[in-house]
Amino acid sequence: MTLQLKIAVLLVLSVFIASCGGDSGSSDAQFDRTSMLKSTAENIILPNAAEAAAKANALNSELKSFVAAPTGEGLTKVQNAWKSAFLAYINITPFNFGPGENGLVGDLLSNVATFPANTGAIEERIVKKNVNFNDFARDTRGFLALDYLLFDLKNDNSRILESFKSSPERGAYVAALAQHLASNLEDFNTKWASYQKEFVANNGTSAGSSISLLYNEFVRSYEAVKNFKVALPLGKRPGQLTAAPQLVEAYYSGISSEAVKAHVAIIEKIWKGVSKDSEKAIGFEAYLLTVEGGKALTEQTKLQQETLARTIAAELPTSERLSLLIETKPASVEKVLTELQKGIRFYKSDMSSLLGISITYTSGDGD
């Protein structure tokens, strides 16, 4: 073999090895995933985790005061604190990994946001004075258990107030629920502060990497809005024959539509890279712009995000309960479901393909 041929072979081999090295696809030299992870942690995850913990602690404090001396004014303060804490929690829903999944009886989401609440089991626990939440009865605790206990479908606060005045056990149960909620969210906040360094350092794209964990939970969280917050109560999930409006999230407080809007909004912020204070961070949009075909996908995704936002604003007015809309104007809710479904393609199949990040969970949705 001549010297020139040897050199040519070595050059071909070096190019081949360079192109095959690592697990991150074609964007390695163009995109700094470490900076994206650092930006996401510092500007989105940690500030929202801190706010969720603070709001949960404020709710806990308000409930302690209310239980000690139930009044109409106190109940209104508790209800407002609950709404504030619940909407703040929604902003950390897409981060149900790492510290969020390290629980003996399930992940954070399961323990603080399972719905619908099992009202019969809750009432049984109240009677038995059972405030032990270290079990798998996750539909008897969390935000949606408090939704049932603190609100009335007819907005009859007098009935709720009387239920607490006549039953000290009820007060004890909600106080324990609020403490459990605050402890879980404070734990999540504290552990994420420690986990941040590991999260940023684990900057590959293979299964188990931070990008993979973030991406998969991001997509799964978006699917949860579509599948469980809209399709399920609308009666559009596999096996359903009729609508089940009582299965909306936040059924008793009636802020289901507001919760859907908040959830869709945080998904969009993660994708675009928008901080809690609406400043620019680094998100999946920036990542996509470094790969072939990414610019076209970002443009398509933005158009769909705008369409979805307009549809939600038009069809899910916060002045009407989502459960009632499903009963009286199902076509309006179906329009939202259709737009949510369209987003699956951009967030899930197309994005996964372009970034070379595998979907590691099973949605059972057929998407």
Residue pairs with C-beta under 8 A, 6 or more apart in sequence:
1 9
22 28
22 204
23 204
23 205
23 206
23 209
23 356
24 33
24 204
24 205
24 356
25 205
25 291
25 355
25 356
26 291
26 292
26 356
27 287
27 290
27 291
27 355
30 290
30 291
31 286
31 287
31 290
31 291
33 203
33 204
33 205
33 211
33 287
34 200
34 201
34 203
35 282
36 211
36 273
36 282
36 283
36 286
36 287
37 199
37 200
37 202
37 203
37 210
37 211
37 214
38 200
39 273
39 281
39 282
39 283
40 214
40 270
40 273
40 281
40 282
40 283
41 192
41 196
41 199
41 200
42 196
43 275
43 276
43 279
43 281
44 269
44 270
44 274
44 275
44 276
44 281
45 92
45 95
45 192
45 196
46 192
46 193
46 196
47 275
47 276
47 277
48 88
48 91
48 92
48 266
48 276
49 92
49 95
49 185
49 188
49 189
49 192
50 189
51 88
51 91
51 276
52 85
52 88
52 89
52 91
52 92
52 185
52 188
52 189
53 182
53 185
53 186
53 188
53 189
54 88
55 81
55 84
55 85
55 88
55 89
56 85
56 88
56 89
56 178
56 181
56 182
56 184
56 185
56 186
57 182
57 186
58 81
58 84
58 85
59 78
59 81
59 82
59 84
59 85
59 178
59 181
59 182
60 178
60 179
60 181
60 182
62 74
62 77
62 78
62 81
63 78
63 81
63 174
63 175
63 178
64 175
64 178
65 74
65 77
66 74
66 75
66 77
66 78
66 164
66 171
67 164
67 171
67 172
67 174
67 175
70 161
70 164
70 165
70 171
71 161
72 157
72 158
72 161
75 150
75 157
75 160
75 161
75 164
76 157
78 150
79 150
79 151
79 253
82 143
82 146
82 147
82 150
82 253
83 253
83 255
85 143
85 181
86 143
86 147
86 250
86 255
86 259
87 255
87 258
87 259
87 262
89 112
89 113
89 143
89 185
90 259
90 262
90 263
90 266
91 262
91 266
91 276
92 100
92 188
93 109
93 113
93 221
93 224
93 263
93 266
94 217
94 218
94 221
94 222
94 266
94 267
94 270
95 192
95 214
95 217
96 107
96 108
96 109
96 217
96 221
97 213
97 214
97 216
97 217
98 191
98 192
98 195
98 198
98 199
98 213
99 108
99 187
99 188
99 191
99 192
99 195
100 107
100 108
100 109
100 188
101 107
101 108
102 191
103 110
103 111
104 134
105 111
105 134
105 135
105 136
105 138
106 136
106 138
108 184
108 185
108 188
110 138
111 133
111 138
111 141
111 142
111 184
112 141
112 142
112 143
112 181
112 184
112 185
113 142
113 143
113 144
114 138
114 139
114 141
114 142
114 144
115 139
115 144
115 147
115 228
115 247
115 249
115 250
115 251
116 139
116 144
116 246
116 247
116 251
117 139
117 140
117 144
117 145
117 147
117 148
118 137
118 139
118 140
119 148
121 137
121 139
121 140
122 140
122 145
122 148
122 149
122 173
124 130
125 131
125 140
125 173
126 167
126 169
126 170
126 173
127 169
129 169
129 172
129 173
131 172
131 173
131 176
131 177
133 140
133 141
133 176
133 177
133 180
139 145
141 177
141 180
141 181
142 177
142 180
142 181
143 181
143 250
144 249
144 250
145 177
146 174
146 177
146 178
146 181
147 250
147 251
147 252
147 253
148 251
148 252
149 160
149 170
149 173
149 174
149 177
150 160
150 174
150 252
150 253
151 160
151 252
151 253
151 254
152 159
152 160
152 252
153 251
153 252
153 254
163 170
164 170
164 171
164 174
199 210
200 210
202 208
202 209
202 210
203 209
203 210
203 211
204 211
204 212
205 211
205 212
205 355
205 356
205 357
206 212
207 358
207 360
211 357
212 357
212 358
212 360
214 270
215 284
215 351
215 352
215 355
215 357
216 357
216 359
216 360
216 361
218 267
218 270
218 271
218 284
218 347
219 347
219 348
219 351
219 352
219 359
220 361
220 363
221 263
221 267
222 264
222 267
222 340
222 343
222 344
222 347
223 344
223 348
223 363
223 365
223 367
224 263
225 260
225 263
225 264
225 267
225 340
226 337
226 340
226 341
226 343
226 344
227 237
227 363
227 365
228 249
229 248
229 249
229 256
229 259
229 260
229 263
230 260
230 333
230 336
230 337
230 340
231 237
231 337
232 240
232 244
232 247
233 243
233 244
233 245
233 246
233 247
233 248
233 322
233 323
233 326
234 243
234 326
234 330
234 333
234 334
234 337
235 241
235 242
235 243
235 244
236 334
236 337
238 366
243 326
243 327
243 330
245 322
245 323
245 324
245 326
245 327
246 323
248 256
248 322
248 323
248 326
249 256
249 259
249 260
250 256
250 259
251 323
254 321
254 322
254 323
255 318
256 321
256 322
256 323
257 312
257 316
257 317
257 318
257 320
257 321
257 322
257 325
258 318
260 312
260 316
260 322
260 336
261 312
261 313
261 316
261 318
264 308
264 309
264 312
264 340
267 347
268 274
268 305
268 309
269 275
269 283
270 283
270 284
271 283
271 284
271 285
271 301
271 305
271 347
272 283
272 285
273 280
273 281
273 282
273 283
273 284
273 285
273 286
274 280
274 281
274 283
275 281
284 351
284 355
285 298
285 301
287 294
287 355
288 294
288 295
288 297
288 298
288 351
288 354
288 355
289 295
289 298
291 354
291 355
292 354
293 354
294 354
297 346
297 350
297 351
297 354
300 346
301 343
301 346
301 347
301 351
304 339
304 342
304 343
304 346
305 343
307 339
307 342
308 336
308 339
308 340
308 342
308 343
311 335
311 336
311 339
312 336
312 339
315 325
315 332
315 333
315 335
315 336
316 322
316 325
316 332
316 333
316 336
322 333
325 332
325 333
326 333
344 367
348 359
348 367
349 367
351 357
352 358
352 359
